[in-house]
Amino acid sequence: MADDQLRTKVARTSWYHEFEFPNGIRTEASGNEAERAAHRRIWSFIEEGLEPVDFRGKSVLEIGCWDGYWSFFVERKGAKSVLATDDLTQNWSDGGGIHLAKDLLRSAVEIRQDLSIYDIASLQQTFDIIICFGVYYHLADPFYAFAQIRRCCHADTLVLLEGDVDMLLAGNEVRYPLEGAGTQFLPSPSTLVALLGAAYLQVKSARLLLHGEYRPAEGVVRRGSLGRKLLSLLTHWLPGAGRDSSLDRAFVTCTPFQGINKVHAYEPPFGLKAFDDRYCKQFKADIQVQRCPETLPEGSLVEARVVCSNVGEAGWRCAPNLDGSFVTFGVQIYSSDGRLLDDTRGRRALPVDVDAGEQVDVTTQISLNGLPPGDYRLRFDMVYEGVCWLQELRSPVAERWIEIMQGATP
């Protein structure tokens, strides 16, 4: 096709991004000049966020690609394969721009324009890098979308997100302006971090574009803080009161995690249980009591020896993981009528990590100080510290009855 014909075809195509094709052929993005200027600031902001990312030899998924600008960008950066996805029912484009751009750029990017972010896990495929720019704040259910993204991650996947935030919102606040076709979900930075954490995505760093003014800032956010560190780090960027927050944007870098997610007290939804050790990897113990006296004087110590076998699938770490969780041995003391009296006196650290199929000997001493004479039930169990006792995960326990004798002294 001659250059004049190509120029005409490009001019008749609706574009969201601005491309520069061979032979000086350029696209004109939609909107007025003020809108295009605002978009250029956002695109520069995104490009700055992508600068430190090594795409060489990586498989990349783009969600919400529109005319494919960023898919072609990462291909030029050395990506091994790129899948550009979008849902044409959710934007004003006719979908022709990305195909024309692919031809003019002689690109190998794969294109799927029938795939909503809500269905992205149907690919049944994981990627080295996932990019999703300008999407989440248009969604009525961003948590479900983040869960879909998590299901496309392997252990080392890098997830890059960009979109609206509102620095004027406090704490974990969010606005849901559902009346229009634009922004559907507008979170504070803290809310965004918390929601990603609920989808088993850990925010590693964030950059902000505030009030249309490009002021990058770097910060690391640990899961336990749920964005408090990010918020405190960036509040000094806030412009004066009364401003329009519509141009506040965040570029967030995430990595997936697997373990115990304290956001979910019960089995997490949307397939996320596959990333929670309570549900995807079975915690189960077989506890055999080797020695425990049956009769003791008041105020004495119960010295018990037990063998704890890990008969589940998840390993028991004896020291805190990155998320602060670890496994200990514990004893619960119940009254004869079934009331829990104490669950701290017999707690003991494990001497070593105990992988599935292994066992460990534990000796513990349980003080009887303050307990009046009578019959008591001791329940021996393992404790996932800060999370739960394994009996709450339907792991069996061992029990022994003891009698405290009146008037006796140790």
Secondary structure by P-SEA (a helix, b strand, c coil): ccaaaaaaaaaaccccbbbbcccbbbbbbcccaaaaaaaaaaaaaaaaaacccccccbbbbbccccccaaaaaaaaacccbbbbbbbccccccccaaaaaaaaaacccbbbbccccccccccccccccbbbbcccccccccaaaaaaaaaaacccbbbbbbbbcccccccccccccccccccccccccaaaaaaaaaaacccccccccccccbbbbbbbbbccccccaaaaaacccccccccccccccccbbbbbbbbccccccccccccccccccccccbbbbbbbbbccccccccccccbbbbbbbbccccbbbbccccccccbbbbbbbbbcccccccccccccccccccccccbbbbbbbbbbcccccbbbbbbbbbccccccccccccbbbbbbbbbbbbccccc
